Structure formats: C-alpha cells, structure tokens
C-alpha cells in the first residue's frame, strides 16, 4: 500500500544495523532474545511495530487492531501448548528511523520471537536489516512494494508479507479495463508524492498498452490536496474511456466527487487504497457509480464472514483493508508457531511453508521464492452507495 521511500532510508538502515550490532552479542548470530524467552517463560512474546501516531496512523492503527484480534482469538482458545501469546506494542510514529528504534527495542529488550508490522513500505524496509541480523521474522501486512521482500533479485530470508504486491494490482486493473470494460483509451491521475501510486501507474500503462489500449494523458496531484478541478478539467478534454487513480480513499473521494461535478462520466478505476467505507461519505454514493477497484476480499464472500463478524463483535465497527491484513498476518504467525514452536529459525521456515492457510481475507499459500502470498484478488464495483463483486481472480502460482 503506501508507500513512499524517505530520503533517509539508507541512514536509517545503517543506524539500525549499527545499533543492533552494539546491543546483541554477535550480530547475525542466534536470536538470543526471542526463542529463549518464549521457551522458558509462561508466555510467547511477539512484537507489534505499527504507525500508531503520525501522518499514516490511520493505516497502522487499523492493522494493529486486526493483529490484536487474531492473537486474542488464539488466547481465548487456550493459547499454544498452554502458553498465551503476549503482544508488546511499539509506536514507530510513522517514521523510518523510529521503526528501526522500535524494532531494536522489541528484539533486544522485550525478547520478541517475531514482529508484525509496520504497515507502510518505507518503515518495513527500514526495520528489515535489524530483524534479519538477529534472525527475527517480520510479517508486513500492507507493504505492497516488491522491494520489501526481494532486493537485487534475492529474497530477504526473514521478511514476509500478507498482501499482494503493486504489479499484481496494476496488471489486474489494466486487464479489467481492456477486457471487461472494452476500454481503448485511458488517463493516469497519480499521486506524485507516493511510490505506491507511481509504481501502479507504470505497471497499468505497460499492461494496458500491451492489451492494445493507449494511455492518452498523465496528470498528477499531491497527497492532502483538496482542489483537483484544474487537472480534472484537462483530463476531461481527453475524453478517455477510463481514468486510473491508484491512490488513497481520502483523495479518491474528493477526486471522484469533483470529476462528476465537472460532468466527467468515464469509468474511474483504482486499487486497494480505495478500500474504506469512508470513500462513500466523501464522494457521495451517486458520484461513485461507474467506479471499480481491486482489493483483497469482498465482504459478501462466505469465506470472510467469520472474520467480519468477529471484528465487528470486538470493535463494534466494520474492518477496513488494513485491519483485515493485520488479522491475516496474525493468523500466519500463529500458524507458524503452532507448527514449530518459538525457535526463530523454525518460525521462519514455517512462515515460508504456509500452504492453504485460512485467514481473514480467504486462503494463503506462501511463495518461498519471493515471500509473497499466493492469494486471490477481487474487483469491486461501486453502485448506488453499495459494493458488489464484479470479478474474482483465483490465486496464481
């Protein structure tokens, strides 16, 4: 999902590596923190490193809530081999350097056996070196950039994710535009401050044009913009069949509303950043007609009812996609511990070999070569304020 890369990413990585090495005996050796604590204590201690405050707190906070629910369920059922799972939470403040600090503390001081989070790509990448050096597995719920789990063609041994990656979404929506909507022309309207948006635009363009379509215009905005009408007026002159807006619901709602006010009737397409019920409140139900986006699950599917009901029962609200992916990450971690205990190498091996695991959004199998989940993807249509399933694409792999 999000996912800008901050300029100080390298500095954060270097600082994290130096800090971790100074704290741990033999950086890169056995994880002296997680496994021993869990083996001898009455609890299994796991870490939650999320954006609970800061500019992307809405993403991290919801993912953390989903993760908590997954752990609560296993604890309410008696735990694992009689041991309850304890979550130690850290707030990375939506900051890459703080993500390194949080991960270091969780591993060194709290002796966690594994980490879930952060939510966004830049923060996951920042903590990756500390976790890898100390052989502590990370499951990233919502970081969709391919660089999270694979770097320079090599898979990062201790880094995993529960979400699909940006290229998959871009390709799915380009193919949907070309084949399902019979679109011949498209406009890209991208958030120029977001690597998430820009990478999706690039993939969409390549796939759409390979299907015989043509991208006739590209325009840009910035996150937190309020007035989009100048760019939308230009876009209107293109008279394209579809407008692709891979962005987040706050901006998406305003863009769709203002586009319709200008008289733009073209289909507007998006990705999982759209997946929040608040988009209806912002855009208005009529404005959202003839809009489509891909995401991780459809709430009408029988497979996801248990999660939806459990989440609403716990929090008295419907989950958004970040909450669902946080829950999935928790289920993956629980499965890995149940199959092999708290040894750090065993946890890593068991996450890598997950197969047909039932999670909140459906079923997951882990691709050992990339540490990306093999899972289905759905395309949702907005109509009269409600969402309906337009198409469901089976897991590939």
Residue, then its C-alpha position, 0 to 999 in steps of 0.5 A: x500500500x503506501x508507500x513512499x521511500x524517505x530520503x533517509x532510508x539508507x541512514x536509517x538502515x545503517x543506524x539500525x544495523x549499527x545499533x543492533x550490532x552494539x546491543x546483541x552479542x554477535x550480530x547475525x548470530x542466534x536470536x538470543x532474545x526471542x526463542x529463549x524467552x518464549x521457551x522458558x517463560x509462561x508466555x510467547x512474546x511477539x512484537x507489534x511495530x505499527x504507525x500508531x501516531x503520525x501522518x499514516x496512523x490511520x493505516x497502522x492503527x487499523x492493522x494493529x487492531x486486526x493483529x490484536x484480534x487474531x492473537x486474542x482469538x488464539x488466547x481465548x482458545x487456550x493459547x499454544x501448548x498452554x502458553x498465551x501469546x503476549x503482544x508488546x506494542x511499539x509506536x514507530x510514529x510513522x517514521x523510518x528511523x523510529x521503526x528501526x528504534x522500535x524494532x531494536x527495542x522489541x528484539x533486544x529488550x522485550x525478547x520478541x520471537x517475531x514482529x508484525x508490522x509496520x504497515x507502510x513500505x518505507x518503515x518495513x524496509x527500514x526495520x528489515x536489516x535489524x530483524x534479519x541480523x538477529x534472525x527475527x521474522x517480520x510479517x508486513x501486512x500492507x507493504x505492497x512494494x516488491x522491494x520489501x521482500x526481494x532486493x537485487x533479485x534475492x529474497x530477504x530470508x526473514x521478511x514476509x508479507x500478507x498482501x499482494x504486491x503493486x504489479x499484481x494490482x496494476x496488471x489486474x486493473x489494466x486487464x479489467x479495463x481492456x477486457x471487461x470494460x472494452x476500454x481503448x483509451x485511458x488517463x493516469x491521475x497519480x499521486x506524485x508524492x507516493x511510490x505506491x501510486x507511481x509504481x501502479x501507474x507504470x505497471x497499468x500503462x505497460x499492461x494496458x498498452x500491451x492489451x492494445x489500449x493507449x494511455x492518452x494523458x498523465x496528470x498528477x496531484x499531491x497527497x492532502x490536496x483538496x482542489x483537483x478541478x484544474x487537472x480534472x478539467x484537462x483530463x476531461x478534454x481527453x475524453x478517455x474511456x477510463x481514468x486510473x487513480x491508484x491512490x488513497x480513499x481520502x483523495x479518491x473521494x474528493x477526486x471522484x466527487x469533483x470529476x462528476x461535478x465537472x460532468x466527467x462520466x468515464x469509468x474511474x478505476x483504482x486499487x486497494x487504497x480505495x478500500x474504506x467505507x469512508x470513500x462513500x461519505x466523501x464522494x457521495x454514493x451517486x458520484x461513485x457509480x461507474x467506479x471499480x477497484x481491486x482489493x483483497x476480499x469482498x465482504x459478501x464472500x462466505x469465506x470472510x464472514x467469520x472474520x467480519x463478524x468477529x471484528x465487528x463483535x470486538x470493535x463494534x465497527x466494520x474492518x477496513x483493508x488494513x485491519x483485515x491484513x493485520x488479522x491475516x498476518x496474525x493468523x500466519x504467525x500463529x500458524x507458524x508457531x503452532x507448527x514449530x514452536x518459538x525457535x526463530x529459525x523454525x518460525x521462519x521456515x514455517x512462515x515460508x511453508x504456509x500452504x492453504x492457510x485460512x485467514x481473514x481475507x480467504x486462503x494463503x499459500x506462501x511463495x518461498x521464492x519471493x515471500x509473497x502470498x499466493x492469494x486471490x484478488x477481487x474487483x469491486x464495483x461501486x453502485x448506488x452507495x453499495x459494493x458488489x463483486x464484479x470479478x474474482x481472480x483465483x490465486x496464481x502460482 
